[in-house]
Amino acid sequence: MGLMDGKQGLIVGVANDRSYAFHIAKALTEHGATCAYAHIPGDKNARRTGKAAEKIAPDPWLHPCDAGSDDDLDALFQQYKKDFARLDFLVHSIAFADRDWLQPGKFCVTPRQAYLDAVDISAYTLSAMAGRAKDQMASNGGGSIMAMSYYGAEKVIPGYNVMGVAKAALESTSRYLASELGEHGIRVNTISGGYLRTLASSAVGGVDQMEQAAREKAPLRRPVEGSDVGNTAVFLASDLGAGVTGENIYVDCGMSILGA
Ligand SMILES: NC(=O)c1ccc[n+]([C@@H]2O[C@H](COP(=O)([O-])OP(=O)(O)OC[C@H]3O[C@@H](n4cnc5c(N)ncnc54)[C@H](O)[C@@H]3O)[C@@H](O)[C@H]2O)c1
């Protein structure tokens, strides 16, 4: 008997089999859940997400969605509701910032629109998705919403720049959502993952030494693995996490506790 038997939910953010969202979906599926997937519009993106999702389970449900479009978000959640009886979990594992501004020394010259786009796609969309998920989740007694954050929300990481601002907004958004949706049985949390080599993380300048730093300095003396975050996601999505909401859980082999 799996922790997630009978549970169904939506995963937003599988670009390929290195994505944090892939590891989360894999762990949830291994524990008995059924995962549906949203991908960036376009045939190539559909193929990429589909190929990764097929490694987890056959015939994945896929739907295009540019999270920057309200129409796309409406269509995604409406179609999901037509095709699935339950929405027990929602995984927000997306972020975007123009890489031109993700360099040390570029924060104070980040243009207004680049700043707003980063906060829009990386933080506002959590609220936009939660609002659309609420009724279906609530109709089955509640659910679990989670989003991926990073330590750069709290402390200055060289080159993380506007993405740090967006992650701070994401974590705060999660707390306000947790407060507002709790009465419907909906829990909202963030997972602050350690550095993992993915498409998104390769866009951030000044992080080449991250893995080595984790091997040398992290209390667990290793970099985080995708499965570390996947297993924490299972805890949050399952009844084991029933009393946890509005939290930010570090899954970073202890890097964030270090002062020097
Ligand atoms: N990799 C790391 O070191 C690390 C550490 C902590 C947190 N995170 C966070 O994890 C999450 C997933 O990133 P990842 O590292 O797995 O990289 P990834 O590139 O595999 O995933 C990023 C996802 O964001 C999606 N995305 C971007 N703009 C979008 C839009 N407008 N609409 C819909 N989807 C959009 C991409 O399609 C992709 O699937 C992000 O929030 C990232 O900030 C990553």
The ligand as an ORCA input file, in Angstrom:
! r2SCAN-3c Opt
* xyz 0 1
  N      18.244     23.401    -10.027
  C      18.504     24.016     -8.902
  O      19.655     24.131     -8.453
  C      17.361     24.605     -8.110
  C      17.541     24.857     -6.736
  C      16.480     25.330     -5.994
  C      15.272     25.603     -6.631
  N      15.131     25.381     -7.958
  C      13.826     25.680     -8.572
  O      13.257     24.485     -9.055
  C      12.284     24.820    -10.038
  C      12.494     23.948    -11.248
  O      13.719     24.279    -11.880
  P      14.744     23.163    -12.366
  O      16.031     23.470    -11.730
  O      14.142     21.822    -12.228
  O      14.957     23.548    -13.911
  P      14.151     23.120    -15.230
  O      14.704     24.012    -16.291
  O      14.216     21.677    -15.435
  O      12.651     23.529    -14.895
  C      12.183     24.859    -15.027
  C      10.805     24.742    -15.606
  O      10.186     26.038    -15.659
  C       9.355     26.001    -16.796
  N       8.925     27.349    -17.187
  C       9.691     28.448    -17.371
  N       8.915     29.463    -17.788
  C       7.639     28.985    -17.861
  C       6.385     29.543    -18.243
  N       6.273     30.808    -18.664
  N       5.284     28.757    -18.198
  C       5.372     27.464    -17.798
  N       6.526     26.875    -17.417
  C       7.644     27.633    -17.461
  C      10.228     25.342    -17.847
  O       9.472     24.890    -18.941
  C      10.825     24.201    -17.047
  O       9.993     23.058    -17.117
  C      12.448     26.311    -10.314
  O      11.502     27.029     -9.551
  C      13.852     26.581     -9.794
  O      14.060     27.935     -9.444
  C      16.136     24.863     -8.714
*
